[in-house]
Amino acid sequence: MRKWALYAALAGLSVSATSVRATCTLQNGAKAGSVSISFSTETFDPGVSAGTQKQTRAISNATMASAMGITGSQRIAACNAGENLMITDSAYTVRAGYSPGNTGYIETGIPNLYMYIVYTPGTATGILFPTTAGGSYSRLASTINSGSGRWVDIGNATVYLYQAGRISQGGVVPAGLLARWRTSDGVNFVDIMLNSFVVNVKSCSLINNTPTVPLGEVHVSHFTGVGSSAGSKPFSLDMDCDSSIKPTVTFTGVSTSGGTVLPLDNSDASTTAKGVGLELLYGQNTVTLGQALSLGTTSSGVNSYGFTARYVQTESRIQAGEANATANFTINYE
């Protein structure tokens, strides 16, 4: 019985010993902390598609150190078993890519609007987040100041807000954890927090979404042959716009998306006129259906664009009747 009791005690001691492992420990009274950044409200021109740095925010090594209660020149942590220092744990989706900073992208939730972080080197170089593969940054702790890494070795961070392509919708980018500095064994250094910010997109809104153009009665005798026109009536598209954007309008018919002639509604009905269609003009030029028409550059406020609707003879013989036509139109931005 004594041998069994002694064996059990030694076995228990052995199990306890195998559960002990090396970890990183914070030094110089350091404790986990956080810093925050804010981007101001950003307004985008929906016609701009080129990649552009929109805003930057700097985080100095002194700020990161202060968040932990130490100075930039004090050792952050002691790691003795091959642990890594990491930038990771973003609450936002990170994705692969090739930003101007040779990083991947942190998604904002606004299509084509991203963030990324690049460090100006201290004694360590190449620190960034996320990687071009869309992953965490990771580096052996022993490679930074011979294992005695300090914030001055890591350097100063710049957080970039980057437009990678056309932005056509706005919204609110929510607050959250942008990135976390920690060790690979889970010892937290500093959380970089992002405050929420607003994204606006310049736009136009139609004052009348469904304009009606009454052409009145037009006698068959007003036409002189195929291609002749009659019954012209001016109308306008009125839009309330932000300044300096470049809208386009594209007209299409209900049953056709090309050419210049809108077919009449209910064309097979016995009461519908035959041998005519409807044309639209912008200035003196006939509008081509399905083709974007540039409306120039807007001023702030109401912008009016003048058009003309008219009947056009499409066949050698015209039969009188109802002559209504419907055009759909879409507003986009160059």
C-alpha positions as CSV (number, residue, x, y, z in Angstrom):
1,M,0.0,0.0,0.0
2,R,2.8,2.4,0.7
3,K,4.4,1.7,-2.6
4,W,1.1,2.4,-4.3
5,A,0.6,5.6,-2.4
6,L,4.1,6.8,-3.3
7,Y,3.7,5.9,-6.9
8,A,0.4,7.8,-7.1
9,A,2.0,10.9,-5.6
10,L,4.8,10.8,-8.0
11,A,2.4,10.3,-10.9
12,G,0.5,13.4,-9.8
13,L,3.7,15.4,-9.6
14,S,4.7,14.2,-13.1
15,V,1.4,15.3,-14.7
16,S,1.7,18.7,-13.0
17,A,5.2,19.2,-14.3
18,T,4.3,18.5,-17.9
19,S,1.5,21.2,-17.8
20,V,4.1,23.9,-17.2
21,R,5.2,25.8,-20.3
22,A,7.1,29.0,-21.1
23,T,5.2,32.1,-21.9
24,C,5.9,35.8,-22.6
25,T,5.6,38.1,-19.7
26,L,5.2,41.9,-19.8
27,Q,8.1,43.9,-18.4
28,N,8.7,47.2,-16.6
29,G,5.2,47.2,-15.2
30,A,3.6,47.2,-18.6
31,K,0.0,46.3,-18.9
32,A,-2.4,45.8,-21.9
33,G,-3.9,49.0,-23.2
34,S,-5.6,50.5,-26.1
35,V,-5.5,53.5,-28.5
36,S,-8.2,54.8,-30.8
37,I,-8.3,56.6,-34.1
38,S,-11.0,58.5,-35.9
39,F,-11.6,59.3,-39.6
40,S,-13.6,62.3,-40.4
41,T,-16.8,62.2,-42.5
42,E,-15.7,61.4,-46.1
43,T,-17.7,62.4,-49.2
44,F,-17.0,60.7,-52.5
45,D,-17.6,61.6,-56.1
46,P,-19.4,58.6,-57.6
47,G,-17.6,59.1,-60.9
48,V,-14.1,58.7,-59.5
49,S,-12.7,55.2,-59.9
50,A,-9.0,55.6,-59.6
51,G,-7.2,54.4,-56.4
52,T,-6.8,57.3,-54.0
53,Q,-5.5,57.8,-50.5
54,K,-8.3,59.6,-48.8
55,Q,-7.2,60.0,-45.2
56,T,-4.3,58.9,-42.9
57,R,-4.0,58.7,-39.1
58,A,-0.7,58.5,-37.3
59,I,0.0,56.5,-34.1
60,S,3.4,57.2,-32.7
61,N,5.5,54.6,-30.9
62,A,5.3,56.9,-27.8
63,T,1.5,56.7,-27.9
64,M,1.5,52.9,-28.1
65,A,4.0,52.7,-25.2
66,S,2.0,55.2,-23.1
67,A,-1.1,53.0,-23.6
68,M,0.8,50.2,-21.8
69,G,2.1,52.5,-19.1
70,I,5.8,52.4,-20.2
71,T,8.0,54.6,-22.4
72,G,9.0,53.9,-26.0
73,S,12.5,52.9,-25.0
74,Q,11.5,50.3,-22.3
75,R,11.3,46.6,-23.1
76,I,7.8,45.5,-23.7
77,A,7.9,41.8,-22.9
78,A,10.3,38.8,-22.3
79,C,9.6,35.8,-24.4
80,N,11.8,32.7,-24.0
81,A,10.3,29.9,-26.1
82,G,10.2,31.1,-29.7
83,E,7.0,33.2,-29.4
84,N,6.0,35.7,-32.1
85,L,4.8,39.2,-31.9
86,M,1.7,39.7,-33.9
87,I,-0.7,42.2,-35.3
88,T,-4.0,40.3,-35.6
89,D,-7.6,39.8,-34.3
90,S,-9.3,42.5,-36.3
91,A,-13.0,42.7,-35.9
92,Y,-13.3,43.7,-39.5
93,T,-12.9,41.3,-42.4
94,V,-9.4,41.3,-43.8
95,R,-8.7,40.2,-47.4
96,A,-5.9,39.6,-49.7
97,G,-4.8,42.4,-52.0
98,Y,-2.0,44.8,-53.0
99,S,-2.4,48.2,-51.5
100,P,0.0,51.1,-52.2
101,G,1.6,50.1,-48.9
102,N,2.2,46.5,-50.0
103,T,-0.5,45.2,-47.6
104,G,-3.8,43.5,-48.0
105,Y,-7.0,45.2,-47.1
106,I,-9.2,45.7,-44.0
107,E,-12.8,46.0,-45.2
108,T,-15.0,48.9,-44.1
109,G,-18.3,47.5,-45.3
110,I,-18.4,50.1,-48.0
111,P,-17.5,48.5,-51.4
112,N,-14.1,49.6,-52.6
113,L,-13.2,51.5,-49.4
114,Y,-10.5,49.9,-47.3
115,M,-8.0,50.5,-44.5
116,Y,-4.5,49.2,-43.9
117,I,-1.6,49.8,-41.5
118,V,2.0,50.4,-42.3
119,Y,4.8,51.1,-39.8
120,T,7.7,53.5,-40.4
121,P,10.6,51.4,-39.3
122,G,12.3,51.8,-36.0
123,T,15.1,49.2,-35.8
124,A,12.6,46.6,-37.1
125,T,11.4,46.8,-40.7
126,G,8.5,45.5,-42.8
127,I,5.8,45.7,-40.1
128,L,2.4,46.1,-41.6
129,F,-1.2,44.8,-41.4
130,P,-2.7,42.8,-43.0
131,T,-0.4,40.9,-45.2
132,T,-1.0,40.7,-49.0
133,A,-2.4,37.3,-48.4
134,G,-5.0,38.8,-46.1
135,G,-3.5,37.4,-42.9
136,S,-1.9,38.5,-39.6
137,Y,1.5,40.0,-39.3
138,S,3.8,37.8,-37.3
139,R,7.5,38.0,-36.3
140,L,9.8,36.2,-33.9
141,A,10.1,38.2,-30.8
142,S,13.8,37.3,-30.7
143,T,14.4,39.2,-33.9
144,I,13.4,42.6,-32.5
145,N,16.3,44.2,-30.6
146,S,17.7,40.8,-29.8
147,G,14.5,39.7,-28.0
148,S,14.2,42.9,-26.0
149,G,11.7,44.6,-28.3
150,R,10.6,48.2,-27.5
151,W,8.1,50.4,-29.2
152,V,10.9,52.5,-30.6
153,D,12.1,49.4,-32.4
154,I,8.7,48.7,-33.8
155,G,8.3,52.3,-35.1
156,N,5.3,54.6,-35.8
157,A,2.1,53.5,-37.4
158,T,0.1,55.1,-40.1
159,V,-3.5,53.9,-40.7
160,Y,-4.7,54.6,-44.3
161,L,-8.2,55.0,-45.6
162,Y,-8.0,54.0,-49.2
163,Q,-10.4,54.2,-52.2
164,A,-9.6,51.2,-54.5
165,G,-12.4,51.9,-57.0
166,R,-15.7,53.6,-57.7
167,I,-17.8,54.1,-54.6
168,S,-21.5,54.3,-55.3
169,Q,-23.0,53.9,-51.8
170,G,-22.5,55.5,-48.5
171,G,-23.1,54.4,-45.0
172,V,-21.7,54.3,-41.5
173,V,-18.4,52.4,-40.9
174,P,-19.0,50.9,-37.4
175,A,-16.6,51.2,-34.5
176,G,-14.5,48.2,-33.6
177,L,-11.2,46.6,-33.0
178,L,-9.0,47.5,-36.0
179,A,-6.0,45.4,-34.9
180,R,-4.4,44.0,-31.8
181,W,-0.7,43.8,-30.9
182,R,-0.1,40.6,-28.9
183,T,2.2,37.6,-28.6
184,S,1.5,34.3,-30.2
185,D,0.8,32.8,-26.8
186,G,-2.0,35.4,-26.1
187,V,-0.3,38.1,-24.1
188,N,-2.0,41.3,-25.2
189,F,-0.1,44.6,-25.8
190,V,-2.3,47.2,-27.4
191,D,-5.7,47.2,-29.1
192,I,-6.0,49.7,-31.9
193,M,-9.6,50.8,-31.9
194,L,-11.5,52.5,-34.7
195,N,-14.3,55.0,-34.0
196,S,-17.3,55.0,-36.3
197,F,-17.4,57.4,-39.2
198,V,-19.7,58.4,-42.0
199,V,-19.3,57.9,-45.7
200,N,-21.3,60.1,-48.1
201,V,-21.6,59.8,-51.8
202,K,-22.5,62.8,-54.0
203,S,-25.6,62.1,-56.0
204,C,-28.6,63.5,-57.9
205,S,-32.3,62.9,-57.1
206,L,-35.0,63.2,-59.6
207,I,-37.7,65.8,-58.8
208,N,-40.2,63.9,-60.9
209,N,-39.5,60.2,-61.3
210,T,-42.3,59.6,-63.9
211,P,-42.5,62.6,-66.2
212,T,-45.4,62.5,-68.7
213,V,-45.2,64.3,-72.0
214,P,-48.6,65.0,-73.7
215,L,-48.0,65.3,-77.5
216,G,-51.7,65.9,-78.2
217,E,-53.4,65.0,-81.5
218,V,-51.3,64.9,-84.6
219,H,-52.9,64.5,-88.0
220,V,-51.6,61.9,-90.4
221,S,-51.1,64.5,-93.1
222,H,-48.3,66.2,-91.0
223,F,-46.0,63.3,-92.0
224,T,-44.3,63.3,-95.4
225,G,-42.7,59.9,-95.6
226,V,-40.6,57.4,-93.7
227,G,-38.2,59.3,-91.3
228,S,-40.4,62.5,-91.2
229,S,-41.5,63.8,-87.8
230,A,-44.4,65.7,-86.3
231,G,-45.9,66.7,-83.0
232,S,-42.7,67.8,-81.2
233,K,-43.1,68.6,-77.5
234,P,-40.3,69.8,-75.1
235,F,-39.9,68.4,-71.7
236,S,-37.2,68.4,-69.0
237,L,-35.6,66.0,-66.5
238,D,-35.1,68.0,-63.3
239,M,-32.7,66.7,-60.7
240,D,-31.6,68.1,-57.4
241,C,-27.8,67.4,-57.4
242,D,-24.6,67.9,-55.4
243,S,-22.0,70.0,-57.2
244,S,-19.3,68.8,-59.6
245,I,-20.7,65.4,-60.5
246,K,-21.2,64.1,-64.0
247,P,-24.5,62.3,-64.5
248,T,-25.5,60.3,-67.5
249,V,-28.9,59.2,-68.6
250,T,-29.7,56.1,-70.6
251,F,-33.1,55.6,-72.2
252,T,-34.6,52.2,-73.2
253,G,-38.0,51.1,-74.5
254,V,-40.2,48.6,-72.9
255,S,-39.6,46.1,-75.8
256,T,-36.4,47.5,-77.3
257,S,-33.0,48.6,-76.1
258,G,-31.4,49.9,-79.3
259,G,-31.9,52.2,-82.2
260,T,-33.6,55.6,-81.9
261,V,-37.3,54.8,-82.2
262,L,-39.5,53.9,-79.3
263,P,-42.3,51.5,-80.4
264,L,-45.8,52.4,-79.4
265,D,-47.4,50.7,-76.4
266,N,-49.9,47.9,-77.2
267,S,-48.6,47.9,-80.8
268,D,-50.7,44.8,-81.7
269,A,-54.0,46.3,-80.6
270,S,-56.5,47.3,-83.3
271,T,-56.9,50.8,-81.7
272,T,-53.2,51.5,-81.8
273,A,-51.7,53.7,-84.6
274,K,-49.5,51.9,-87.1
275,G,-46.5,53.1,-89.0
276,V,-45.2,55.6,-86.4
277,G,-43.0,55.5,-83.3
278,L,-41.5,58.1,-80.9
279,E,-38.2,59.7,-80.9
280,L,-36.4,61.7,-78.2
281,L,-33.9,64.5,-78.8
282,Y,-31.4,66.1,-76.5
283,G,-30.7,69.5,-78.0
284,Q,-30.7,68.9,-81.7
285,N,-29.4,65.3,-81.5
286,T,-31.5,62.2,-81.6
287,V,-31.2,60.0,-78.5
288,T,-29.9,56.5,-79.1
289,L,-31.6,54.0,-76.9
290,G,-29.4,52.0,-74.6
291,Q,-26.5,54.4,-75.0
292,A,-25.4,56.6,-72.0
293,L,-25.9,60.3,-72.7
294,S,-23.6,62.7,-70.8
295,L,-25.4,65.5,-69.1
296,G,-22.3,67.5,-68.3
297,T,-21.2,68.7,-64.8
298,T,-23.8,69.6,-62.2
299,S,-24.1,72.7,-60.0
300,S,-25.4,72.4,-56.5
301,G,-29.2,72.5,-56.5
302,V,-31.7,72.0,-59.2
303,N,-30.3,71.1,-62.6
304,S,-32.7,71.0,-65.6
305,Y,-32.0,69.0,-68.8
306,G,-34.1,69.8,-71.8
307,F,-35.4,67.1,-74.1
308,T,-37.9,66.9,-77.0
309,A,-40.3,64.1,-77.8
310,R,-41.8,63.7,-81.3
311,Y,-43.5,61.2,-83.5
312,V,-41.6,59.8,-86.4
313,Q,-42.9,57.9,-89.4
314,T,-41.5,54.3,-89.6
315,E,-43.5,52.8,-92.4
316,S,-44.8,54.0,-95.8
317,R,-48.4,53.9,-94.7
318,I,-49.7,55.3,-91.4
319,Q,-52.9,54.2,-89.7
320,A,-54.5,56.6,-87.3
321,G,-55.1,55.5,-83.7
322,E,-53.7,55.8,-80.2
323,A,-50.0,56.6,-80.1
324,N,-48.6,56.2,-76.6
325,A,-45.0,55.1,-75.9
326,T,-43.1,54.4,-72.7
327,A,-39.4,55.1,-72.2
328,N,-37.5,53.9,-69.1
329,F,-34.4,55.8,-68.1
330,T,-31.5,55.3,-65.7
331,I,-29.3,57.9,-64.1
332,N,-25.6,56.9,-63.6
333,Y,-22.4,58.8,-62.9
334,E,-19.3,59.0,-65.1
